[in-house]
Amino acid sequence: MANSDSRASPGRCQGCLGRRRFLGLSARAAATALIAPRALELAGCGPLGGSTVIPNAPSNSYSFDFASYPELESPGGSIFVQVEATSGTVPVAIVRLDAANAEALQAICTHAGCTVNPLDPSTHTFTCPCHGSVYSEDGSVLSGPAYMPLQGYRTQLTQTAIVATIP
Ligand code: FES
């Protein structure tokens, strides 16, 4: 069946979009452009990673207090944020590993630089949406194509917070 927009007729471009079809496609493209980045951001898996932005801190020391981030008080808990570091805004995953250990990881895949998905609490892994690399909750590579671990930041676990130094 011939598309009515592509029928040959005098004064009409063969293969061109009709006005109605052009406007419909344009409206859909505009809606996608407006909605998709926010949806990805909310899912924590877009180019910006987590939606909480942490402003630049004096001496690059960022304190994630348990009062503000109660999920970090228990082993297995994690948050995914954007840190406005001196070097620029970076996606960071803060992970409470166990009673005595925590990690602050740059959530950028070491294969080709995509932002990894937030920690999956059921598997305790980070997965890269671009080519499928999988990292453990401490940032080490479980499967490639990445072969380098996620970059870790100096981290200190106190009674009330996880403190990370993010330059
Ligand atoms: S960028 Fe992450 S697997 Fe390729």
Residues whose N, C-alpha, C, O or C-beta is under 5 A from the ligand:
A	BS01	FES	C109 H111 A112 G113 C114 C128 C130 H131 G132 S133 P145 A146
